[in-house]
């Protein structure tokens, strides 16, 4: 059972990589460009290794999911991401608040990815 799930995730990942040129078109979220950090939250994320890793993990999950779902579901995920960015930015320079915000959003995206893997054409 676990091996089958692993194989499904690998196939999903392969599909996402094959459609990588679409990331820019489907994903309205990209990792923070630290040379252009524009608010206290972004500056804090750029100065904290753990938060930077969370940012990269979130951006990867978001890109994969938005490239694999149908347009309607993609819109819902994008709307939720915009709302989450407002929550993240409200943390300002509070690293603990930012870490909690990231863990919550990463958890939500991981659940969505798992649901997609379970439903997939395997």
C-alpha positions as YAML, in Angstrom:
chain: A
units: angstrom
residues:
- id: 1
  name: UNK
  ca: [0.00, 0.00, 0.00]
- id: 2
  name: UNK
  ca: [2.73, 2.46, 0.98]
- id: 3
  name: UNK
  ca: [4.78, 1.53, -2.09]
- id: 4
  name: UNK
  ca: [1.78, 2.12, -4.34]
- id: 5
  name: UNK
  ca: [1.21, 5.57, -2.82]
- id: 6
  name: UNK
  ca: [4.90, 6.39, -3.31]
- id: 7
  name: UNK
  ca: [4.68, 5.36, -6.96]
- id: 8
  name: UNK
  ca: [1.57, 7.52, -7.41]
- id: 9
  name: UNK
  ca: [3.34, 10.53, -5.92]
- id: 10
  name: UNK
  ca: [6.34, 9.97, -8.19]
- id: 11
  name: UNK
  ca: [4.05, 9.81, -11.22]
- id: 12
  name: UNK
  ca: [2.27, 12.99, -10.15]
- id: 13
  name: UNK
  ca: [5.58, 14.73, -9.64]
- id: 14
  name: UNK
  ca: [6.75, 13.56, -13.06]
- id: 15
  name: UNK
  ca: [3.60, 14.93, -14.63]
- id: 16
  name: UNK
  ca: [4.16, 18.25, -12.92]
- id: 17
  name: UNK
  ca: [7.77, 18.43, -14.05]
- id: 18
  name: UNK
  ca: [6.73, 17.61, -17.60]
- id: 19
  name: UNK
  ca: [4.33, 20.52, -17.49]
- id: 20
  name: UNK
  ca: [6.86, 22.88, -15.87]
- id: 21
  name: UNK
  ca: [6.55, 25.52, -18.60]
- id: 22
  name: UNK
  ca: [2.95, 25.92, -17.46]
- id: 23
  name: UNK
  ca: [3.98, 26.90, -13.91]
- id: 24
  name: UNK
  ca: [4.32, 30.54, -14.84]
- id: 25
  name: UNK
  ca: [0.89, 30.55, -16.42]
- id: 26
  name: UNK
  ca: [-1.01, 28.67, -13.72]
- id: 27
  name: UNK
  ca: [0.75, 29.60, -10.50]
- id: 28
  name: UNK
  ca: [0.29, 33.16, -9.33]
- id: 29
  name: UNK
  ca: [2.76, 32.60, -6.53]
- id: 30
  name: UNK
  ca: [6.52, 32.40, -6.71]
- id: 31
  name: UNK
  ca: [9.16, 32.29, -3.99]
- id: 32
  name: UNK
  ca: [10.08, 35.66, -2.53]
- id: 33
  name: UNK
  ca: [12.82, 37.49, -4.41]
- id: 34
  name: UNK
  ca: [14.88, 38.62, -1.42]
- id: 35
  name: UNK
  ca: [16.55, 41.42, -3.37]
- id: 36
  name: UNK
  ca: [13.06, 42.91, -3.75]
- id: 37
  name: UNK
  ca: [11.62, 42.14, -0.29]
- id: 38
  name: UNK
  ca: [8.96, 44.83, 0.11]
- id: 39
  name: UNK
  ca: [7.55, 44.41, 3.61]
- id: 40
  name: UNK
  ca: [8.64, 43.32, 7.12]
- id: 41
  name: UNK
  ca: [7.37, 39.76, 6.66]
- id: 42
  name: UNK
  ca: [9.35, 39.23, 3.45]
- id: 43
  name: UNK
  ca: [12.47, 40.79, 5.00]
- id: 44
  name: UNK
  ca: [12.18, 38.48, 8.01]
- id: 45
  name: UNK
  ca: [11.66, 35.41, 5.80]
- id: 46
  name: UNK
  ca: [14.73, 36.31, 3.75]
- id: 47
  name: UNK
  ca: [16.84, 36.67, 6.89]
- id: 48
  name: UNK
  ca: [15.75, 33.38, 8.47]
- id: 49
  name: UNK
  ca: [17.00, 30.08, 7.00]
- id: 50
  name: UNK
  ca: [14.09, 28.00, 8.34]
- id: 51
  name: UNK
  ca: [11.49, 30.42, 7.04]
- id: 52
  name: UNK
  ca: [13.28, 30.52, 3.70]
- id: 53
  name: UNK
  ca: [13.03, 26.73, 3.52]
- id: 54
  name: UNK
  ca: [9.34, 26.94, 4.38]
- id: 55
  name: UNK
  ca: [8.88, 29.50, 1.61]
- id: 56
  name: UNK
  ca: [10.57, 27.21, -0.93]
- id: 57
  name: UNK
  ca: [8.54, 24.19, 0.21]
- id: 58
  name: UNK
  ca: [5.29, 26.14, -0.01]
- id: 59
  name: UNK
  ca: [6.08, 27.55, -3.45]
- id: 60
  name: UNK
  ca: [6.94, 24.06, -4.73]
- id: 61
  name: UNK
  ca: [3.75, 22.49, -3.40]
- id: 62
  name: UNK
  ca: [1.66, 25.37, -4.69]
- id: 63
  name: UNK
  ca: [3.21, 25.13, -8.15]
- id: 64
  name: UNK
  ca: [2.68, 21.38, -8.33]
- id: 65
  name: UNK
  ca: [-0.90, 21.48, -7.18]
- id: 66
  name: UNK
  ca: [-1.97, 24.37, -9.39]
- id: 67
  name: UNK
  ca: [-0.46, 22.66, -12.41]
- id: 68
  name: UNK
  ca: [-2.30, 19.39, -11.77]
- id: 69
  name: UNK
  ca: [-5.85, 20.46, -10.92]
- id: 70
  name: UNK
  ca: [-8.73, 21.62, -13.07]
- id: 71
  name: UNK
  ca: [-9.26, 25.32, -13.68]
- id: 72
  name: UNK
  ca: [-12.10, 25.76, -11.14]
- id: 73
  name: UNK
  ca: [-10.17, 24.11, -8.34]
- id: 74
  name: UNK
  ca: [-7.07, 26.06, -9.37]
- id: 75
  name: UNK
  ca: [-8.98, 29.30, -8.91]
- id: 76
  name: UNK
  ca: [-10.04, 28.24, -5.42]
- id: 77
  name: UNK
  ca: [-6.45, 27.40, -4.50]
- id: 78
  name: UNK
  ca: [-5.22, 30.72, -5.88]
- id: 79
  name: UNK
  ca: [-7.88, 32.63, -3.91]
- id: 80
  name: UNK
  ca: [-6.87, 30.80, -0.72]
- id: 81
  name: UNK
  ca: [-3.21, 31.63, -1.44]
- id: 82
  name: UNK
  ca: [-3.98, 35.34, -1.76]
- id: 83
  name: UNK
  ca: [-5.83, 35.24, 1.56]
- id: 84
  name: UNK
  ca: [-2.93, 33.35, 3.13]
- id: 85
  name: UNK
  ca: [-0.44, 35.99, 1.91]
- id: 86
  name: UNK
  ca: [-2.46, 38.62, 3.80]
- id: 87
  name: UNK
  ca: [-2.26, 36.45, 6.94]
- id: 88
  name: UNK
  ca: [1.48, 35.96, 6.43]
- id: 89
  name: UNK
  ca: [2.09, 39.66, 5.91]
- id: 90
  name: UNK
  ca: [0.09, 40.51, 9.05]
- id: 91
  name: UNK
  ca: [2.78, 38.66, 11.04]
- id: 92
  name: UNK
  ca: [5.22, 41.44, 10.06]
- id: 93
  name: UNK
  ca: [8.62, 40.55, 11.55]
- id: 94
  name: UNK
  ca: [7.34, 37.99, 14.11]
- id: 95
  name: UNK
  ca: [9.25, 34.85, 13.11]
- id: 96
  name: UNK
  ca: [7.13, 32.57, 15.31]
- id: 97
  name: UNK
  ca: [3.92, 33.89, 13.75]
- id: 98
  name: UNK
  ca: [5.42, 33.45, 10.27]
- id: 99
  name: UNK
  ca: [6.52, 29.89, 11.04]
- id: 100
  name: UNK
  ca: [3.00, 29.04, 12.22]
- id: 101
  name: UNK
  ca: [1.45, 30.62, 9.13]
- id: 102
  name: UNK
  ca: [3.76, 28.61, 6.86]
- id: 103
  name: UNK
  ca: [3.16, 25.33, 8.68]
- id: 104
  name: UNK
  ca: [-0.60, 25.83, 8.45]
- id: 105
  name: UNK
  ca: [-0.54, 26.63, 4.72]
- id: 106
  name: UNK
  ca: [1.96, 23.87, 3.91]
- id: 107
  name: UNK
  ca: [-0.31, 21.44, 5.79]
- id: 108
  name: UNK
  ca: [-3.33, 22.58, 3.78]
- id: 109
  name: UNK
  ca: [-1.47, 22.20, 0.50]
- id: 110
  name: UNK
  ca: [-0.06, 18.80, 1.51]
- id: 111
  name: UNK
  ca: [-3.59, 17.58, 2.26]
- id: 112
  name: UNK
  ca: [-4.75, 18.81, -1.14]
- id: 113
  name: UNK
  ca: [-1.81, 17.05, -2.79]
- id: 114
  name: UNK
  ca: [-2.53, 13.79, -0.92]
- id: 115
  name: UNK
  ca: [-6.20, 13.98, -1.96]
- id: 116
  name: UNK
  ca: [-5.11, 14.49, -5.55]
- id: 117
  name: UNK
  ca: [-2.76, 11.50, -5.35]
- id: 118
  name: UNK
  ca: [-5.48, 9.27, -3.92]
- id: 119
  name: UNK
  ca: [-7.91, 10.30, -6.63]
- id: 120
  name: UNK
  ca: [-5.41, 10.14, -9.49]
- id: 121
  name: UNK
  ca: [-5.68, 7.95, -12.57]
- id: 122
  name: UNK
  ca: [-3.66, 5.12, -11.09]
...
